[in-house]
Amino acid sequence: MGRRVVRLSTPAPLLGLLAASILGGCNYLFGFDPTTPDFAMPSPAATYREGQATVTVGEEAPIVLDQLGSGGMYQPMFGAEATFTNADGWYVRVMGAMGTGGMFGQTAYVTLDRIVGLEHWTTYDPSRCIVTVTKADETGLVGTATCKGLRWADALSGSMGALEPPYVEGQPPFDAEITFEATPTKTLQG
């Protein structure tokens, strides 16, 4: 008895289509040109110019972050974002803040950063913070965050593929309460 050999063949047109999409990109295959204004990132509806945040770590006195970085803005599709800082090297970054929860609930998250000596410390796990946004629109960004069990990690050591961030030795987990407010004008509500 002879052996029966079954050969599967892929049609040449299918291979050609796959190669064209990989090598040529969508602009050649479907006529889309990603460099046209139709595919440009949307412009912000508002740029926040003034702002302030506070961070209370455990039972310590509140830390005031009285400067707003240049990246504060609101875009209806992506929400609001702002970075607050102070002269002591503290940073609070708020990203994806929506005035309404949207289809998937509130998408905002916060990250704490600190410059300590020559090191950049950060909190890697934004899921440890519950963010409540009371306003995120053209008129301003206002909200709070309650964070439990945050850990400081060295932002510049380790690798993206590491299973656990490089935690700063001797720094135990901590809880934090955060408030933030940003406006496009020089008048804050607080």
N, C-alpha and C positions, 0 to 999 in steps of 0.2 A: 504494500500500500504506500502510496506517495503522500507526502506532507502537503497540506493545503496552506498556502500563504495568503493572508489577507492584507492588502495594502490600502491604507487610507490616504487619500490625496486631498490636498487643499486646492480649491480652484484658484488658478492664477489671478483672476480678477480680484478675489478677496485679498490675496497677498499684496497685490498692487495697491489696493485701496488702503490697507493697513500701513504699508511703507510710505505712501503719500501723506497720510495723516501724521505719521511720526516724523518723517523727514521734512515735510513741507509746512506743517503747522496748519491750523484751521484757516488761515487767511488764503491759502492756495486751494484747499479742499472745498471750503464753503463760501469763499469770497469775502470773509471778514478780515478787516485790516485793523489790528489792535493799536495802531498809531493814530487812527482818526479820532477826532473829538468825541465821537459816539461812544468810545470805550475809555475815555479819560475818567479819572477819579472825580467824583462829584465835589463841587466846591462847598466849603462850610457855609451854613446858613448864618452862623454867628461866630465871632472870635471873642473869647473871654479875655479881658485885660486886667482885671483885678480879682483877687481871691484870698481866701484864708482857710486853713485847716487846723484842727487840733488833734493831738494824739495823746491819750492817757494810757500809759502802760501800767497795769496792775493798780496799785494804790498810790503811785507817784503823782506829782503835780503835772497838770496838762502841759504838753509841749506845743507851742504855737508855731505854725509854719505860715509866715506872713507874706510870702512871695509866691506869685503864680508864674510858672514857666511859660515860655512863648508858645507851647503847644496846646493851650486851652482852646477848645472849639466845640461846636455843635453841628452835626450833620444828621438830618432826619433819618436816613437809612441806617447809619452806624451808631447813632447816639452821641452822647457827650463824652469828652475826655479832658482831663486836666492834670497837671503835675504841680504840686505845692511843695515848697522848700523853705528852709531857713538858713541862717548863717552858721548854725551848728552842724550842718551836714545831714539833716533829716529830710526825707522825701516821702510824700504820699502820692501815688499814681492812681487815678480813677479812670477806668476805661469802660466803654460800652454802656454808659448810663442812659437809660430811656425813661422819659417821664411816665409812660404807661408801661406796664409789664410786657406787653406784646404777646404774641402767640405762645412763646415758651417761658413766660414769666420774666422776672427781672434778670437781665443779662450782665449787669454791672459787676465789676470786680475791682478790688483794690490791692495794691502791693505797697509794702513799706520798704524803704531803702535807707541806709545810713552810711556815711563815710566816717570810718573810725581809724584814725591814724592814716596808714597807707592802704587800708583795705576797704572794699565796697561790700557791705553786708546787705542782704536782701531776704525777703520772705518768699519762698518759691511756691507755696501752696495757697492759691487764692480761694480754694473751697473752704478754708477755715474761717472765712469772713462772711457774715450775712450783711448784705448791702441793702439799705433802704433809700431809695431816691424819691424825694418829694417834688423835685422840679428838675427837668432837663429839657430845655428848649432855647429859643433865640434870646430869651430874657435872662437866663441864668441856669446854674447847676447848684442844687442844694441836696444834701443827703447825709446819712450816717452809716457807720459800719460797726458791727460788733464782731470781734475776732477772738477765737479761743484756741489756745495751744499752738500759737505761731512759734517758729524757730528761725533764728538767724543763720543764714548760710553765706559762705564766701561766694560772691557772684562771679568772681574771675578765676576761680580754680575749679577743677573737675571738668567734666565733659557733658555734652548734651545727652549722650547715650547712657550716662550713669543712672543706676536704678534709684539711688538715694543722693540727694544734694550734699555737698560738702559742708556739713553743719559746723558752725564756729565752736571750737572746743571751749568748755566752761560756761557756755550760754544756755541756760535751761529754757524750756518752753515758757511762753508768756501770753497773757491775754491783753487785748487793747480795745479801747473805745475810740472811734474816729468820727469827727464831724468835718464837713467840707462845704464850701460855698464859693462860687465864682460868678462874676457878672461881666457883661460887655462894657459897663460903665464904671465909674469910680464910686458908686454908692452901694454899699453892702447892706443887707437887711438887718444883720445881727445886732 
